[in-house]
Amino acid sequence: MRQMRIKLNRTEDVKELVRAANQCDFDVDVKCDSTLVDAKSILGVFSLGLMKTVIIQCHGESAEFDNAIRKFAVA
């Protein structure tokens, strides 16, 4: 499982993440504190709130997904 820290600042960012996750044939999760939601669920991702640093957990590999969310990465 690969992990990446990202920050979603706008509604459009959440939509783009969910769209990219839905293109994956493996599970993608979003973790914020102790809460874990499916990245393919727009309501789940919105429930975490905006402007927070979250961790993306990929249970597979996709260069397209990595390229789509790279711009949200934080150090």
MOQUI-V673184 format. One record per residue. N is the residue number from 1. RES is the residue in one small letter. SS is DSSP state (h for helix, s for strand, l for the rest). Layout:
N:RES:SS
N:RES:SS
//
This chain:
1:m:l
2:r:s
3:q:s
4:m:s
5:r:s
6:i:s
7:k:s
8:l:l
9:n:l
10:r:l
11:t:h
12:e:h
13:d:h
14:v:h
15:k:h
16:e:h
17:l:h
18:v:h
19:r:h
20:a:h
21:a:h
22:n:h
23:q:l
24:c:l
25:d:l
26:f:l
27:d:l
28:v:s
29:d:s
30:v:s
31:k:s
32:c:s
33:d:l
34:s:l
35:t:s
36:l:s
37:v:s
38:d:s
39:a:l
40:k:l
41:s:l
42:i:h
43:l:h
44:g:h
45:v:h
46:f:h
47:s:h
48:l:l
49:g:l
50:l:l
51:m:l
52:k:l
53:t:s
54:v:s
55:i:s
56:i:s
57:q:s
58:c:s
59:h:l
60:g:l
61:e:l
62:s:l
63:a:h
64:e:h
65:f:h
66:d:h
67:n:h
68:a:h
69:i:h
70:r:h
71:k:h
72:f:h
73:a:s
74:v:l
75:a:l
//
